[in-house]
């Protein structure tokens, strides 16, 4: 199994021991996403330390002030320089949870502009994007994707109206579910709406969860329970479910980008 979205740089315990334990329990790899410029450098270091286990994605999380112009320029240069080591650009998107506070200080247009700069870069160097875009912002981000003609996007931990979800999947984009699918009806309904070829699973670790995961450390080990719940929700044998979402993740984050890079280099 592959954790399709995790903030690996935010784990402060012994990562060598943790990753070995995860691998012994069937975790093949993780997609490690960045939160800002400093986080992006940390993700690249983790990619260097664990080259086979880490799929690296770097970007700027939208639930924070927009990057200053020099910071954004450095991040874009870093993406270009490290392109061969990257599996995607992310985490990028539009704010929701801190939107009121952020929009009291910054304009929505600033965030849309930053998102589109990243999308333009993704299109230029032919990498997928990892999106934080939920509720009302999901549709806005989808509009940006279509405007920039972005072929490969992953909406992580999506929360959106049914018609927006339909538009996202009909556009060929991927969607991941989190441990909440084990105890929230909203997420279970979403899982049923995602075509199997576009479904991924993630933890968004080290984010903490409720329900059966209350007081438990969030790690890729939770993928076992996510996949078991999805197997029941979608009435698919557990081995088939795990094989399918793993194949989907590899196709999106490794095989697809490899083919794209080869087509550009030839």
N, C-alpha and C positions, 0 to 999 in steps of 0.2 A: 504494500500500500504506500501511497505518497500523500503527504500532507500538502495540499495545494495552496496553503496560505498560513505562514507563521512568521512572527517577529523573532527570529532566532537570536538576533543580537541583544535581545532583552532578557535572555536567560543567563543568569550570573553564577550558577553552580558549575561544577566541572563538566564541561560539554563533552569532553572525550568519553567520560564514563556514561553520560546520559545518552549520547548517540549510540554507543555500543549496546546499551540496554534496549534502546528503541529498535536497533537493527535485529537484535536477538528475538524481538517480539514481532517481527514481520514488517517493520517500516523500512522501505527501500530507499526513500529520499524525502526531502522537504523542499518546498518553494519558499525561500527566505526573502522577505520583502523589506524594503527600507522605509524609514519615516522622514528622513531629511538628508542633508549633505553628509553630516558626520555619520549618521546611521548607514549611509550608502558606502562609505569607506569601510565601516565595520563589516558589512555584508560581504564586501569584496575580500576582506581578510579571511572571513569564514569560508568563502568559496576556495580560497587558496589552501586553507587548512584541511578542508573536507571536500575535495574536488568532485568526487563521485556521488557524495551524499547531498550536496547543496546545489540547488538550482537558484541562481542569484537574480534578483530583480531590484533595481534601484530607482529612486524617485523622491517625491515630497508629498507627505500625507496632508490631505486638505483640512483636517480638523486642527489646524494650526495657522498662524499668520502666514500669508504668502511669502515665498522666498524673496529676499532682497535681490536686486538685479545682478549684483556680483555673484551672489550665492547661486542663483539660477544659471548664470553663465558657466560657473565652475561645474555645476552638476551636469549640464548639457555636454560640456567638454569631456567630463568623466565618462558619461554614457558612450560617447563616440570612441574614446580611447580604449574602453574596456568591453567594447561590443562583443568580442569573441568569447568573453567569459560570462556574458549575460544571457539569461533565458527570457527576460521581459523587462519592460519599464514599469515600475510601480513601487510603492503604492501611490496612485494618483487619483484625482477625482474632484468632488465638490463637497463642501461641509454640510452636515446635517445636525449633528448633536451639539456642536458649538456655533451653529449658524448665527443665532441671535447676537451673541457676544462678538463674533468676528465681523458680522455685517454692520455692527455699530461703529467699527473702526475701519473696515475695508469695504469696498464695493463688491457686489457679486460679480460684476464684470471683470474685476481683477482675477478672481478665481477661475472664471471661464477662460480668460486669456492665458493663464498659466497652464490650465488643462490642455488647451489647444496647442500651445507651444510643445508640450510633451507629446501630444498626438502627432504633430508634424514631424517631430524627431523620430517617433516610432515608425511612421510611414517612410521616412527618408532612409533609415537604416534597417528597415524590415524586421522589427521585433514586435511581439505581442504586447498588450498593455494589461495591467492589473488595476481594476477600478474599485474605489470606494465611492459608491453612488447609490444611495438608498432613499426610499420614500419619494418625495417630489423631485429630488435630484437625479433619480435614476433616469427619468425621461429626458431631463436636460442633458445629462451625459450622453445618452443615446443619440440625441440630436447632434451633439458635437462629433460623435463617432461617425455618423452618417455624413455629416458635412465634410469631414476630413477623409472620408472613404477608407476607414480603418477596417481591415479584414479580420483581425484576430484580437478579441477582447475577452477578458474574464471579469465578470461581475462577482466579486467576492461577497459572501454573506448578504445576498440580495434581499431587500424588503421593498416591494413595489406592488402597485395595483395589477390585477390579473391581465388587463389589456396591455400594460407596459411590459410585463413579463413575456407575454405572447410576442410582442414586437421585438424584444431582445432575442428570444430564441429563434424567431423566424429570420432574423438578421444573421444567424449562424454563430452568435456569441455564446460563450460558456458561462455557467452559473454554478457556484458551489454552495453547499449547505454545511452548517456547523453542528456542534453537539446539541444545539437547540432543537434540531429535528427530532430528537428523542423525547422531547417533552412539551413542545409548543405546536399547537394545531396549525398556526400560520405557516410554520416552516414545513410541516408535513404536507400541507396543501401545495406549497411551492414545489416541493420535491416531485409531486405527481404531475406537475405542469412542465417539468424539464425533460426533454427527450433524453433517453439514455446515452446517446452519443455526445451529449453536451453537459453531462452532469459530473461535477467534481466534489470532493469532500475535503474539508479543512478544519483546523482548530482555531485559527487566529490567535494561537498562544503567544504570550502567556495570559491572555484575557481569561477571566474567571467566569464560570457558569453556575447556574442554579439547578434546580431539579435534582436528578440523580448524581450530578457532578458537583454539588455544593461541597465546599471545603476540600475539594480535590485539586491537585496540581493539574493545570492544563498542559498537556504534552501530546505529541503525535500518537501516544498509546491510546488516546480516546477514539482514534479512527476505528478501532475494533468495534466499539459499541455503536458508533455512527453507522458503520456498514451493516451491523446486525439489525439496527432499527430500520434502515432503508430497505433491507432485504424483506422485512415484514411489511413495510408500508407499500412497497412496489411489487410484492409477491414474486420476488426473484430469488433463486437459490443464492445463499451467501457467497459461495465460491465464484459464481458468475458475476454477482454484483461487484465484488472486490476486483476481479480481473478486468471488468469493464471500466470502472472508474480509474484504475491504474493505467490502463491503455489510453483512456481519454487524456489523462494528465501528461503522459509521455508524448502523446501526439501534439498537444498544445504547447508544451514547454520545452520539448527536446527535438523530437523528430521534425515537427513543422518548422522550427527555427533553423534546424540544420539544413533542411531542404532549401529554405529561403536564402540562407547565407551562401550555399553552394551555387544557387542560380544567379546570385549577384556577383560572385567571384569568378564565374566562368564566362 
